[in-house]
Amino acid sequence: MRDEDEGHGMLEKALNLVGLNQSFSRRDFIKLSGVTIVGISALGALGAKAGKKMPLIILDKAEGIVIADPTKCVGCRRCELACTEFNDGKASPTMARIKVNRNLNFGPKGVYAGQRGQGNWGNGLITQDFCKQCPHPVPCANACPNDAIIIQPPTNARVVDAKKCIGCKMCQKACPWEMMSFDSDTNKATKCFLCNGKPKCVEACPAEALTYVAWRDVTDQVSPRVIPTAVIPPDKAEACKQCHKK
């Protein structure tokens, strides 16, 4: 407890030195404990230049995540319909935040495994792809030039702020699993926000193939679908570079 109190005091002094002199609780200290004092100082100096505001970088983890069991999925795709009907008022599976596909595909060259394939030829499973609610660094949020991807209580899900989104699609290019969706009617990006803790896809699944559980990092368990091509805005790149100095 004494070490934690000392750390709390040191961090508060560091924040004061860089002009971030705001009071914060013990809980806030625990959240910030992963950020070094050197990193905080660097961020403060960066924000002070030319009066620029601090770049939005998500550090908090989400509270929950949707996980899927492909062996139970029957391919009805009710989850996709439930997602868009509840959130967007229209039936549009292509815009759903959960993506359902069979990983054995057919084409002009015969049978082949698509990008979601497993093994040499795919195993025929119907797979449900979902947002990983990535821990820091959050690819889609870091790539957004307008800070339109934020965290939203009570789940701390990574959410698109439609008021800030300019429809540039940089977030789509940044996600290694292609989990960003885009509404062509509104020209806005969208993604899973866990339906504020009560995911409609989970409720709609007749096979109980989807489950809402406490968050855990699954980014190292699912191979990237694509190579991200988004460019991180310079201010965020500099902030990350300073904070992660070895």
C-alpha positions in Angstrom: 0.0 0.0 0.0 2.9 2.4 0.8 4.5 1.8 -2.5 1.2 2.5 -4.3 0.8 5.7 -2.3 4.3 6.8 -3.3 3.7 5.9 -6.9 0.4 7.9 -6.8 2.3 10.9 -5.5 5.1 10.7 -8.1 2.5 10.4 -10.9 0.6 13.4 -9.7 3.8 15.4 -9.6 4.6 14.4 -13.1 1.2 15.4 -14.3 1.6 18.8 -12.6 4.9 19.3 -14.3 3.5 18.9 -17.7 0.5 21.0 -17.1 -2.0 18.2 -16.6 -2.6 19.2 -13.0 -5.9 17.5 -12.3 -6.8 15.5 -9.3 -7.3 11.8 -9.9 -8.4 8.8 -7.8 -6.6 5.7 -6.7 -8.5 3.9 -9.5 -7.3 6.4 -12.0 -3.7 5.8 -10.8 -4.1 2.1 -11.4 -5.3 2.8 -14.9 -2.4 5.1 -15.6 0.2 2.9 -14.0 1.0 1.3 -17.3 2.1 4.7 -18.7 5.6 5.7 -17.6 6.3 9.2 -16.2 8.7 9.7 -19.1 5.9 8.9 -21.5 3.6 11.3 -19.7 6.2 14.1 -19.8 6.7 13.5 -23.5 2.9 13.7 -24.1 2.7 16.9 -22.2 5.5 18.5 -24.2 3.9 17.4 -27.4 0.5 18.8 -26.4 2.1 22.1 -25.5 3.6 22.8 -28.9 1.7 25.4 -30.9 -1.2 25.1 -28.4 -2.3 21.8 -29.8 -4.6 19.6 -27.9 -3.5 16.2 -26.7 -4.1 13.4 -29.2 -6.7 10.9 -28.3 -5.1 7.6 -27.5 -7.2 4.8 -25.8 -5.5 3.1 -22.9 -8.5 1.7 -21.0 -9.6 -1.9 -21.6 -13.1 -2.9 -22.5 -15.3 -4.6 -19.9 -16.7 -7.3 -22.1 -16.4 -9.1 -25.5 -18.5 -11.3 -27.7 -17.0 -14.7 -28.4 -18.2 -17.4 -30.8 -18.3 -21.1 -31.1 -18.2 -22.1 -34.8 -19.2 -25.7 -34.1 -22.6 -24.5 -32.9 -23.3 -22.0 -35.6 -26.1 -23.1 -38.0 -25.5 -20.3 -40.5 -28.9 -18.7 -40.1 -27.3 -15.2 -39.8 -30.0 -14.0 -37.5 -27.2 -12.3 -35.5 -26.4 -10.0 -38.5 -30.1 -9.0 -38.9 -30.5 -8.4 -35.2 -27.4 -6.2 -35.2 -28.6 -3.9 -37.9 -32.3 -3.9 -37.2 -31.6 -2.9 -33.6 -28.8 -0.4 -34.2 -29.7 1.0 -37.6 -33.4 0.3 -38.1 -32.8 -1.7 -41.3 -32.0 -5.2 -42.3 -28.5 -5.0 -43.8 -26.2 -8.0 -43.1 -23.4 -6.5 -45.1 -23.3 -3.7 -42.6 -23.5 -5.9 -39.5 -20.9 -5.6 -36.8 -20.6 -9.4 -36.7 -19.5 -11.1 -39.9 -20.7 -14.7 -40.7 -19.0 -16.7 -43.4 -18.4 -20.3 -44.4 -14.6 -20.7 -44.7 -14.9 -23.2 -47.6 -15.5 -21.2 -50.8 -16.2 -22.1 -54.4 -14.9 -20.2 -57.4 -13.9 -20.5 -61.1 -10.7 -22.5 -60.0 -12.7 -25.0 -57.9 -12.6 -25.3 -54.2 -10.3 -23.0 -52.3 -9.9 -21.6 -48.8 -10.6 -17.9 -48.7 -9.0 -15.4 -46.3 -11.0 -17.0 -43.4 -9.9 -20.5 -44.3 -8.3 -22.9 -41.8 -5.9 -25.6 -43.1 -5.0 -26.1 -46.8 -8.5 -26.3 -48.1 -10.7 -24.9 -45.3 -12.8 -27.2 -43.0 -16.2 -26.0 -44.0 -17.0 -24.4 -40.7 -19.2 -21.4 -40.6 -17.2 -18.8 -38.8 -18.4 -15.7 -36.9 -16.0 -12.8 -36.9 -16.4 -10.2 -34.2 -14.7 -7.1 -32.9 -11.8 -7.9 -30.6 -12.3 -4.7 -28.6 -8.5 -4.4 -29.0 -6.4 -3.3 -26.0 -3.9 -0.5 -26.4 -2.8 0.2 -29.1 -6.3 0.2 -30.7 -5.6 0.1 -34.5 -8.9 1.7 -35.7 -8.8 4.5 -33.1 -5.1 5.3 -33.7 -5.7 5.6 -37.4 -8.7 7.9 -37.2 -7.6 11.4 -38.1 -10.6 13.0 -36.4 -10.6 11.1 -33.0 -14.0 9.7 -33.9 -13.4 6.3 -32.2 -13.7 6.7 -28.4 -14.5 4.5 -25.4 -18.1 4.5 -24.1 -19.2 3.5 -20.6 -20.5 1.2 -19.1 -18.7 -1.3 -21.3 -15.7 0.8 -22.4 -16.3 -0.6 -25.9 -14.5 1.2 -28.7 -17.3 3.2 -30.4 -17.6 5.4 -33.5 -18.8 8.9 -32.6 -20.9 9.6 -35.7 -20.7 13.4 -35.1 -16.9 13.3 -35.5 -16.7 10.6 -38.2 -16.0 12.1 -41.7 -16.3 8.9 -43.6 -12.6 8.6 -44.7 -12.6 4.9 -44.1 -9.1 5.0 -42.5 -10.4 2.8 -39.7 -11.4 0.1 -42.1 -7.9 0.1 -43.6 -6.4 -0.1 -40.1 -8.3 -3.1 -38.7 -6.3 -6.4 -39.2 -9.6 -8.4 -39.0 -11.8 -6.2 -41.3 -14.3 -5.6 -38.5 -15.2 -2.0 -39.3 -18.4 -1.5 -41.1 -19.6 1.4 -43.2 -23.1 2.8 -43.7 -23.2 4.2 -47.3 -26.5 5.9 -46.5 -25.0 8.1 -43.8 -21.4 8.0 -45.0 -20.3 7.0 -41.5 -18.2 4.2 -40.2 -19.6 1.9 -37.5 -18.5 -1.0 -35.3 -19.5 -3.2 -32.5 -20.2 -1.3 -29.3 -21.5 -4.3 -27.4 -25.1 -2.8 -27.4 -24.2 -1.2 -24.1 -23.7 -4.6 -22.4 -26.6 -6.5 -23.9 -25.5 -7.6 -27.4 -28.5 -8.2 -29.6 -26.6 -10.8 -31.7 -26.1 -12.9 -28.6 -29.8 -12.6 -27.7 -30.9 -13.5 -31.3 -28.7 -16.6 -31.8 -31.0 -19.7 -31.7 -28.0 -22.1 -31.4 -26.3 -20.3 -28.4 -23.2 -20.0 -30.6 -22.5 -16.5 -29.3 -21.6 -15.5 -25.7 -21.0 -12.2 -24.0 -18.2 -12.6 -21.5 -15.8 -10.5 -19.5 -13.1 -9.0 -21.7 -10.0 -10.9 -22.5 -7.3 -10.3 -25.1 -7.9 -12.5 -28.1 -5.9 -10.5 -30.6 -3.0 -13.0 -30.4 -5.4 -16.0 -31.0 -6.8 -15.0 -34.3 -4.6 -14.5 -37.3 -4.9 -11.1 -39.1 -7.2 -11.3 -42.2 -5.4 -8.5 -44.0 -2.3 -6.3 -43.8 -3.4 -2.9 -42.4 -2.7 -0.1 -44.9 -3.8 2.9 -42.8 -1.4 5.7 -41.8 -1.4 6.9 -38.2 -1.8 10.7 -37.9 1.6 12.3 -37.1 0.5 13.6 -33.7 -0.6 10.2 -32.5 2.5 8.5 -34.0 4.8 10.9 -32.2 2.9 10.5 -28.9 3.1 6.7 -29.2 6.8 6.9 -30.1 7.6 9.0 -27.1 5.5 7.0 -24.6 7.0 3.6 -25.8 10.6 4.6 -25.7 12.8 1.9 -24.3 
